Amino acid sequence: MNDYSITNEYGYEKEYSYLNDVIERTLKHEKVKNAIFSIVFVDNEKIQYLNKNYRNIDRITDVISFAFEDNNRIVYNNVRFLGEIYICIPRMIEQAKEYGHSETRELAFLTVHGLLHLLGYDHMTEEDEKEMFALQEVILNEDERTKRC
């Protein structure tokens, strides 16, 4: 059984319980069982602080994932400790407007994107980016709420 938490440090007031379905679909696609991770909604200042201090990039970003399995697969009592995902809510809202889709779609996208990073996906090469973004689209398009318009 997977265990995760969503902490709303930002105070995002819109409904986001649909993320549970998005997360479960992502974990099912990747055949992940017995994993623990967390998702935290943050503001611009917090995400910039994390980006500067852990990635040496002094700017606001939309999502940052800290994958605990980057170096070694961390398993204890048959449970995988995947890591943490930080989503910048103000940036998510801006991007939803910029891309012309709903906040629901954008928040779901950032959640899947962050979770796939925890599971070892990356987009450093064109080939890796195509694979990761194609998988994101498959997962998001399985639900009318998160489907691309």
Secondary structure, DSSP 8 states (H G I E B T S, - for coil): --EEEEEESS---S--TTHHHHHHHHHHHTT--SEEEEEEEE-HHHHHHHHHHHHS--S--SEEEEETTTTS--EETTEEEEEEEEEEHHHHHHHHHHHTS-HHHHHHHHHHHHHHHHTT---SSHHHHHHHHHHHHHHHTTSTTTS--
